[in-house]
Amino acid sequence: MATTPLDTWEADQLEKSLSRRVKGGFGAFWVAGSRPQEPPPVQPIALTGGIPDPDALPIEELIESSNRVLRREGPEALRYGGHQGSPGLREWLAEETSRREGLALTGDNFTITNGISGGLINVAQTFLDEGDVGLAESPTFPGGVGAFQNCLCNVDGVPMDADGILPDALEEIITRHEDEGRRVKLLYSVPNFQNPTGYTMSLERRHAVVEICQRHNVLIAEDDAYGDIRFEGERLPSLFAIARGNGVVFLGSFSKTMATGLRVGWTLAAEPVIDALLQTRFDLGGSPWVHRAILEFASAGLLERHVATVNEIYRRKRDAMLSALEERCSRYASWNRPEGGYFLWLTLAETVDPKALADAARRHGVAYVGGQAFHRDGGGHNSIRLAFSFVKESEIPEAIQRLGRALEEAADGSPAQSS
Ligand SMILES: Cc1ncc(COP(=O)(O)O)c(C=O)c1O
């Protein structure tokens, strides 16, 4: 059959019709990132995406859980399920979280979202007005900042170190805005194994951050995408638990523990906050089928087993990456040793030219994400994020060899000898 190409809108007509959100360029990062780039000279080993190990996805178990749900409760699973999401899954989340955090929660404290991403959009649309101020750790996951900016609010970065947000800096920034007549409404924080740094906020800092935000009436959006990906050490109480829910909205997800393609996360908050959040949901909720399949999987104990299995895989990958870095890259960078999560954060030595590194890495066939992607102020040139979650364990030594060659070249300006 003959096909007809689409007529495109005149560029100036499109431009005139775009919302201020798009004109502000806030979403350009995502669109640019999803377009195919020119093919690199060497097939790169990707240390880029914060994506689960593709060989460890629980595919068979999900097929069985999904089949059981469709056979047993097909008509309900395939009907609109409402904005708040499956009551069964919310009850399960309430029991799990109550046990872990020592809180008395019910399914009414939860709403199921299109991943944490959907939850962040929901939180931003519920609490932010044009011209409000939002705060986020610097560096941070750009998706959180994007959700805030999409409400035409301004976002300021709050400095952090390996123990999380610096409380004095937080206080100073909030006070400065208040003195200048602006209201700081929201703080976005990723306290466990943060993206991009892998840093975890210390207990002392958690208490300080909650205290400051409560005193200034700043709502905290706590993103716990990676909290369950823990290989060692003790889990710290969430900001939500420390605040006993007062002024904190907690966002969780099955993306990093199970699969990003599920697109299922949750928001946990005090009931009046959940009621407010439901007022800005117009998507008719997520998929009841997927919610029920996840409940079937989780309530049979398969999620707990799966998380234990993948955490062992990620621990081995982290260790393989750390020892390869130690062997090959210690002259050119320093890094952290996170107790969990998906990422290592490298600070480049002053001798390394970041632009030359990007070019050399492309030629040598290793892909990472440059630190600038996580900074709002154009900073972060001297840092890079390496994800160890997705790459095959057997490819990690070669990936780091390639990175080492690229670093060597970027440090002294001459092409490195292949080794
Ligand atoms: C800190 C953080 N939050 C949220 C997300 C997105 O999570 P979800 O897939 O649940 O939307 C990511 C994904 O990389 C992330 O790193």
Ligand as a Chemical Component Dictionary entry (heavy atoms), coordinates in Angstrom:
data_LIG
# 
_chem_comp.id                   LIG 
_chem_comp.type                 NON-POLYMER 
_chem_comp.pdbx_formal_charge   0 
_chem_comp.three_letter_code    LIG 
# 
loop_
_chem_comp_atom.comp_id 
_chem_comp_atom.atom_id 
_chem_comp_atom.alt_atom_id 
_chem_comp_atom.type_symbol 
_chem_comp_atom.charge 
_chem_comp_atom.model_Cartn_x 
_chem_comp_atom.model_Cartn_y 
_chem_comp_atom.model_Cartn_z 
_chem_comp_atom.pdbx_ordinal 
LIG C1 C1 C 0 16.808 9.055 41.947 1  
LIG C2 C2 C 0 15.849 8.557 40.928 2  
LIG N1 N1 N 0 14.542 8.751 41.121 3  
LIG C3 C3 C 0 13.618 8.313 40.248 4  
LIG C4 C4 C 0 14.001 7.637 39.099 5  
LIG C5 C5 C 0 12.932 7.171 38.170 6  
LIG O1 O1 O 0 12.232 6.178 38.811 7  
LIG P1 P1 P 0 10.924 5.503 38.196 8  
LIG O2 O2 O 0 11.371 4.517 37.168 9  
LIG O3 O3 O 0 10.282 4.873 39.377 10 
LIG O4 O4 O 0 10.099 6.582 37.588 11 
LIG C6 C6 C 0 15.349 7.412 38.849 12 
LIG C7 C7 C 0 15.773 6.728 37.625 13 
LIG O5 O5 O 0 16.901 6.730 37.241 14 
LIG C8 C8 C 0 16.289 7.875 39.793 15 
LIG O6 O6 O 0 17.587 7.687 39.625 16 
# 
loop_
_chem_comp_bond.comp_id 
_chem_comp_bond.atom_id_1 
_chem_comp_bond.atom_id_2 
_chem_comp_bond.value_order 
_chem_comp_bond.pdbx_ordinal 
LIG C1 C2 SING 1  
LIG C2 N1 SING 2  
LIG C2 C8 DOUB 3  
LIG N1 C3 DOUB 4  
LIG C3 C4 SING 5  
LIG C4 C5 SING 6  
LIG C4 C6 DOUB 7  
LIG C5 O1 SING 8  
LIG O1 P1 SING 9  
LIG P1 O2 DOUB 10 
LIG P1 O3 SING 11 
LIG P1 O4 SING 12 
LIG C6 C7 SING 13 
LIG C6 C8 SING 14 
LIG C7 O5 DOUB 15 
LIG C8 O6 SING 16 
# 
